Amino acid sequence: MSAYTRILMPIDGSPTSDRALDEAIRLARLDGARLRLLHVVDELSYVNGFEPAMAYLNDTLPLMQQAGEKLLADARKKAEAQGVAADSVLIVGRPGRLWEHVVEQAGSMKADLVVVGSHGRRGLGRALMGSDAEQIVRHAAGPVLVVRAAGAGQAPGALGGSNTGPIPPA
């Protein structure tokens, strides 16, 4: 019996997310698991306070939704091209933080594993930006694989080392 049958992978289109997607696809291929891709449209990150609300609702939000749909479609094609069955979920207009949506989705699909990318921020950057990956690790009911950004957590000039693993303490 394989270790994983249902893997959840939140994606945002960043290089770190792409790296985590590659790892999720690799694991799904090894175990014959099904992959669920999740994208959450983060409306608040685009609100600047200078645009009228109607312009935001009529112009910006539909563009964000279209970009999310394309991101998910491209990731599904990538997984399926490597023989991995994949579906996707796009969350738009629901309140809550990214990590809350990931934990909720993992529970509802009974995910055996959540694979998430992390930028590996520390110190002030982590305090200001927060860490969705850290919150997913803390709140998910099952295992979480954190795939760190290339070079994250390594000393300048360090060679080798793994970029996957738990988030280091602050």
C-alpha positions as CSV (number, residue, x, y, z in Angstrom):
1,M,0.0,0.0,0.0
2,S,1.4,3.4,-0.9
3,A,2.0,6.1,1.7
4,Y,0.0,8.8,0.0
5,T,-3.2,8.7,-2.0
6,R,-4.3,12.3,-1.8
7,I,-1.9,15.2,-1.9
8,L,-2.9,18.9,-1.6
9,M,-0.7,21.5,-3.2
10,P,-1.5,25.2,-2.8
11,I,0.0,27.2,-5.7
12,D,0.6,30.9,-6.3
13,G,2.8,30.9,-9.4
14,S,6.0,32.0,-7.6
15,P,9.3,30.2,-8.2
16,T,9.0,28.7,-4.7
17,S,5.5,27.4,-5.4
18,D,6.7,25.9,-8.8
19,R,9.5,24.1,-7.0
20,A,7.0,22.7,-4.5
21,L,4.7,21.7,-7.3
22,D,7.6,19.7,-8.9
23,E,8.1,17.9,-5.6
24,A,4.4,17.2,-5.2
25,I,4.2,15.7,-8.7
26,R,7.3,13.6,-8.0
27,L,5.7,12.2,-4.8
28,A,2.4,11.6,-6.5
29,R,4.1,9.7,-9.3
30,L,6.0,7.5,-6.8
31,D,2.9,6.7,-4.8
32,G,0.2,6.8,-7.5
33,A,-1.5,9.6,-5.5
34,R,-4.1,12.0,-6.8
35,L,-3.0,15.7,-6.6
36,R,-5.4,18.5,-5.7
37,L,-4.1,22.0,-6.7
38,L,-5.4,24.9,-4.7
39,H,-5.2,28.6,-5.5
40,V,-6.7,31.3,-3.3
41,V,-7.3,34.7,-4.9
42,D,-5.9,37.1,-2.3
43,E,-8.1,40.1,-2.9
44,L,-6.6,42.2,-0.1
45,S,-3.1,42.2,-1.5
46,Y,-4.4,44.2,-4.4
47,V,-6.6,46.7,-2.6
48,N,-4.7,50.0,-2.5
49,G,-7.5,52.4,-1.2
50,F,-7.2,54.7,-4.2
51,E,-9.5,52.9,-6.6
52,P,-13.3,53.1,-6.2
53,A,-14.8,49.9,-5.0
54,M,-16.8,49.4,-8.2
55,A,-13.7,49.6,-10.3
56,Y,-12.1,47.0,-8.2
57,L,-15.1,44.7,-8.3
58,N,-15.6,45.2,-12.1
59,D,-12.1,45.2,-13.3
60,T,-9.4,43.9,-10.9
61,L,-11.2,41.0,-9.3
62,P,-12.2,39.3,-12.6
63,L,-8.6,39.6,-13.9
64,M,-7.3,38.0,-10.7
65,Q,-9.8,35.2,-11.0
66,Q,-8.8,34.6,-14.7
67,A,-5.1,34.5,-13.7
68,G,-5.9,32.0,-10.9
69,E,-7.8,29.8,-13.4
70,K,-4.9,29.8,-15.8
71,L,-2.4,29.1,-13.1
72,L,-4.4,26.1,-12.0
73,A,-5.0,24.9,-15.6
74,D,-1.3,25.1,-16.4
75,A,-0.3,23.2,-13.2
76,R,-2.9,20.5,-13.9
77,K,-1.5,20.1,-17.4
78,K,2.0,19.8,-16.0
79,A,0.9,17.1,-13.5
80,E,-1.1,15.2,-16.1
81,A,1.8,15.3,-18.6
82,Q,3.8,13.4,-16.0
83,G,1.0,10.8,-15.5
84,V,-0.4,12.3,-12.3
85,A,-4.2,12.6,-11.9
86,A,-5.0,16.1,-10.7
87,D,-8.0,18.3,-10.0
88,S,-8.1,21.9,-8.8
89,V,-10.0,24.3,-6.5
90,L,-10.1,28.1,-6.9
91,I,-11.2,30.1,-3.9
92,V,-12.4,33.6,-4.6
93,G,-14.2,36.0,-2.3
94,R,-14.2,33.9,0.8
95,P,-12.9,35.5,4.0
96,G,-9.9,34.0,5.7
97,R,-6.2,33.7,5.4
98,L,-4.4,31.4,2.9
99,W,-3.4,29.0,5.6
100,E,-6.9,28.7,6.9
101,H,-8.2,27.7,3.4
102,V,-5.4,25.2,3.0
103,V,-6.1,23.5,6.3
104,E,-9.8,23.5,5.6
105,Q,-9.3,22.0,2.1
106,A,-6.9,19.4,3.5
107,G,-9.5,18.3,6.0
108,S,-12.4,18.2,3.6
109,M,-10.4,16.1,1.0
110,K,-8.8,13.9,3.7
111,A,-5.4,14.8,2.4
112,D,-2.6,12.4,3.3
113,L,0.0,15.1,2.7
114,V,0.1,18.8,2.1
115,V,3.1,20.1,0.1
116,V,3.7,23.8,0.4
117,G,6.4,26.2,-0.8
118,S,8.1,28.5,1.7
119,H,10.3,31.5,1.1
120,G,12.2,30.8,4.3
121,R,11.9,34.3,5.7
122,R,13.4,34.9,9.1
123,G,13.4,37.7,11.6
124,L,11.7,41.0,10.7
125,G,10.7,39.8,7.2
126,R,8.9,36.9,8.8
127,A,7.3,39.1,11.4
128,L,6.0,41.6,8.8
129,M,5.0,39.1,6.1
130,G,3.8,36.3,8.3
131,S,4.3,32.7,7.4
132,D,1.4,30.8,5.9
133,A,3.6,27.7,5.6
134,E,4.3,27.8,9.3
135,Q,0.6,28.2,10.1
136,I,-0.2,25.3,7.8
137,V,2.4,23.1,9.6
138,R,0.9,24.1,13.0
139,H,-2.8,23.6,12.1
140,A,-2.9,20.8,9.6
141,A,-4.2,17.5,10.9
142,G,-1.8,15.5,8.8
143,P,1.8,15.7,7.6
144,V,3.1,18.8,5.7
145,L,6.1,18.8,3.5
146,V,7.7,22.3,3.3
147,V,9.8,22.9,0.2
148,R,12.0,25.9,0.7
149,A,13.1,28.5,-1.9
150,A,16.3,27.8,-3.6
151,G,19.1,28.9,-1.3
152,A,16.7,29.7,1.6
153,G,18.3,29.2,5.0
154,Q,21.8,28.6,3.6
155,A,24.8,30.7,4.4
156,P,26.1,32.7,1.5
157,G,28.3,30.4,-0.6
158,A,27.0,27.2,1.1
159,L,27.0,24.2,-1.2
160,G,24.6,21.3,-1.1
161,G,22.1,20.8,1.7
162,S,18.4,20.1,1.4
163,N,15.9,22.8,0.7
164,T,13.0,20.7,1.9
165,G,12.0,20.2,5.5
166,P,10.5,22.0,8.5
167,I,10.5,25.7,8.9
168,P,13.4,26.7,11.2
169,P,12.5,28.6,14.4
170,A,12.8,32.3,14.4
